[in-house]
């Protein structure tokens, strides 16, 4: 069972700083992690199809995270609805067919409108983001350097950039325990043994 932090209410300060350092208009959600063979054998990453058979340097694939993993994974596949309780209710009519005098076979049916006071609802379609997995290297102690990323490029000037970016960060975090923001064009990285994560190389 994964014990890492699953989500953020807002973009963490470290990721904000990473984002501010990126001068290009396009960014990706990408991070890496040193993963032990024991964690893989215990099934910690089985939902990403990461197992002992494909834990080989050079292997890469992508997968749609299953909706059972958590809130972001479920919303990513199914979409979601937000009930706007911050707004006043409004009257909505629901239409039903009912039997005339209680006998539809003899008297037929009629349609009635039943009014109800309801909240407005905002409906959001699924993102359907995939997670890309790449086995980059094997360390001397037998761990593997694995890079995880979202299969989408985010444009800073896009109207929904902040919301889309936060959702993607949380989706990667929920499934892998790591998250990061990088330039979308030719990023170069090395693994940092002390932290187990990727660090961008000084170019």
Order of alpha helices (4+ residues) and beta strands (2+ residues): alpha-beta-alpha-beta-alpha-beta-beta-alpha-beta-beta-beta-beta-beta-alpha-beta-beta-beta
